[in-house]
Every structure is written in structure tokens, then in C-alpha cells.
């Protein structure tokens, strides 16, 4: 999973502690490091973890596109890694990040912009950008 | 998934917006509502979502035990639901909760008590209780 040239060294000890699922993935929760805001949940494989630790830029695995992606590669809305945390049983990651702009492909700061209130699902925040400004839906 | 006697009404509109995976589950991130601390990630099925909304006490689905559980039913470390949020594509939940005591079966406040620092995985918090005080590992 590591590339030639010594990259991946920083990730080896972390990778060893992780329990990927049968598809080689685990969920990663991205949280803005200073405000505590939960921004999104996406999936990582070994390569995504390795590249994230090596470069400091958060990478995920797209289950829809079956491809590695660097967050913000199309939209510019990057996530710089501040700290990668691992849960008690090694099957979930918490990424403490510095989010550029918005995390959600809808233009919302956070993907969690709807809430259950009195039996209805209501929108609790307004988008900060339009999807068009994010260069299409694949900017997620 | 609802019980007799009218329970489940509060959950119907939320359930309709959710996209459960092929096993009928989706990941739920629990976050302490006032501090922003991410406590844990666990899994919910339709019944767990319904019971959580109906009772105000967070319920999950245990993939290991193949059973519904109410958080804290053995350990006493309950989660009272403050707000249930749904992400943009309806396949992840964010539970804003009031956590009694500790969220993790290890006695740590949060399950995310290890972090990658300079290529090593280090413990960044100390447990607040012993697993024994939590009545065994199944108190998670």
C-alpha cells in the first residue's frame, strides 16, 4: 500500500492498529479541530490513511466511484489534517481537520444540516456556497 | 419496526429519509452536545432509530451480538438524545447527546483516546473509570 521512496513510514504503526472491514474500509469522521463541528463521514482504505498521514491532506476512498480521492481536489474545499485519532477497537477514525470553506457538496459547511424536530426532518443551517460554485457534485 | 400503541410516529418521517446499507444499518456518530466532543461511533437499524426518537434514550444495533441495545443498559453510562441529525445523503447520523459518565467500555470518556503522533499511536487521555466499575466489557 505504500509507494516507493520511503513514503508510508509514518503510517505503518497506525495501519497495524486498524481493523478494516471485509471491503478493506473503515469509517472516518471529520471534525473541525477548533470548533468541534462534525463536518462529514467518509470512508478510508489503507492507501487513504497512508496518504493522509504522509501528505497532511485528507484522502478518502469513494465507494460510489471505487477510487481514491483527495478531499477538495475538484472543489478546492480541502481538509488539512491536524490529528488522526483511532477508536478503542481500531475500526473507526476521527480526523481533526482544518476545513477550507465548506465540507458538503451541497455547499453546506457540514453534511449534517438536517435534524429531527417533533417528528419532521428540518433544515437547521443554510448553504454558504452554491453547488455550482463548487464545480459540480463531484467536489464532495 | 414500530410497536403497537402508536410509538414510532415520531420516527416515520426521519426513517423515510434514511438510506440503510444492505445489512439494514447505518453509522451513527455520538457527540456530547455542549462540548462538541466526539464520543463514539456505533450502528443503528430502523428499530434503533425509532426507539431512540420515541424514548429519548439512544439505542444501537450491535453487529457483534446481533442485537438491539440501549446504551448504558449494563454500565449505566446512558446517552440522552438532545438532537438527531441526518447527513446530506441520508446514510449517516449525528447524535447530539448528553453522555452520563463515560462513553467507552474501556472507561475512557471518548472511544477516540489514541492518536497518531510522529508515526506512533499514542494514548492522549486517561480512563475515568475502570472496566470493572462498568460491569464488564459488554457495558459499551
Interface residues (C-beta under 8 A of the other chain):
Chain A: X9 X10 X11 X12 X13 X14 X17 X27 X29 X31 X35 X36 X37 X38 X40 X41 X53 X83 X84 X85 X86 X87 X88 X89 X92 X94 X104 X105 X106 X108 X111 X112 X113 X114 X115 X116 X117 X118 X119 X120 X121 X124
Chain B: X9 X10 X11 X12 X13 X14 X17 X27 X29 X31 X35 X36 X37 X38 X40 X41 X53 X83 X84 X85 X86 X87 X88 X89 X92 X94 X104 X105 X106 X108 X111 X112 X113 X114 X115 X116 X117 X118 X119 X120 X121 X124
